[in-house]
Amino acid sequence: MERALSTIPAPCCAKYTMATCCCPCNLAKSAWGLSKYLIAERGYEAPRVRKTVLDWLRVTNPDGYTGNACFTGGCDRSFADNGCGGMNEKQLIAHR
């Protein structure tokens, strides 16, 4: 997982990688969970995990992420609105 995600800038905070992000926001947790599933259940290697996570990020926000959501109030915005989708996996912030 570390090899797959450490080369992807965190979409919500590009100062960090997707492997660490700056906080456990819903966007980061979704990528981490997807990665763990692909490795544990599907036997994917790092390159395939990386590609699939990048595909997932494109699905969540087709317009792309700016990498500064954490500094512009993005914690309370949906993925599609260049946000983190919230900080609680039990309460995902939806697109308005």
C-alpha positions in Angstrom: 0.0 0.0 0.0 2.8 2.4 0.9 4.5 1.8 -2.5 1.3 2.3 -4.4 0.1 5.5 -2.6 3.4 7.3 -1.8 3.8 8.5 -5.4 0.3 10.1 -5.5 0.0 13.6 -4.1 -2.9 13.8 -1.6 -5.8 15.4 -3.6 -6.9 17.4 -0.6 -3.4 18.4 0.6 -0.7 18.0 -2.0 2.0 18.7 0.7 1.5 15.0 1.6 1.1 11.8 -0.3 -2.0 9.7 -0.6 -0.2 7.2 1.7 -0.2 9.6 4.6 -2.4 12.5 3.7 -2.5 15.2 6.4 -5.6 13.8 8.2 -7.9 10.8 8.1 -10.6 12.6 6.0 -13.2 10.6 4.1 -11.3 11.0 0.8 -8.1 9.5 2.3 -10.0 6.8 4.1 -11.7 5.8 0.9 -8.4 5.4 -0.9 -6.8 3.6 2.0 -9.7 1.2 2.3 -9.8 0.6 -1.5 -6.1 -0.1 -1.5 -6.3 -2.5 1.4 -9.1 -4.4 -0.2 -7.3 -4.7 -3.5 -4.2 -6.0 -1.8 -5.8 -8.4 0.7 -8.8 -9.7 -1.4 -7.7 -9.3 -5.0 -3.9 -9.8 -4.6 -3.1 -6.6 -6.6 0.5 -5.4 -6.7 1.5 -1.8 -6.1 1.3 -0.6 -9.8 -2.2 -1.9 -10.2 -3.3 -0.5 -6.8 -1.9 2.9 -7.8 -3.7 2.9 -11.1 -7.0 1.8 -9.5 -6.8 4.5 -6.8 -6.0 7.1 -9.4 -9.1 5.9 -11.4 -11.2 6.2 -8.2 -10.0 9.7 -7.6 -11.0 10.7 -11.1 -14.4 9.1 -10.5 -14.9 11.0 -7.3 -14.0 14.4 -8.9 -13.8 14.3 -12.7 -12.7 18.0 -12.7 -9.7 17.0 -10.6 -8.5 18.1 -7.2 -6.5 21.3 -6.6 -4.5 19.9 -3.7 -5.4 22.7 -1.4 -8.8 21.7 0.0 -7.5 21.4 3.6 -6.5 25.1 3.5 -9.6 26.4 1.8 -12.4 24.9 3.9 -12.5 21.7 1.9 -13.1 19.4 4.8 -16.8 20.3 4.7 -17.1 20.0 0.9 -18.0 16.9 -1.2 -15.5 15.1 -3.3 -17.0 16.6 -6.4 -16.6 20.1 -5.0 -12.9 19.7 -4.5 -13.3 18.6 -0.9 -12.5 15.9 1.6 -16.1 14.6 1.9 -16.1 15.2 5.6 -14.1 13.8 8.5 -16.5 11.1 9.7 -17.0 8.0 7.6 -20.5 7.7 9.0 -21.4 11.1 7.6 -20.2 11.6 4.0 -20.8 15.1 2.7 -22.7 14.8 -0.5 -22.5 17.0 -3.6 -24.9 19.9 -3.4 
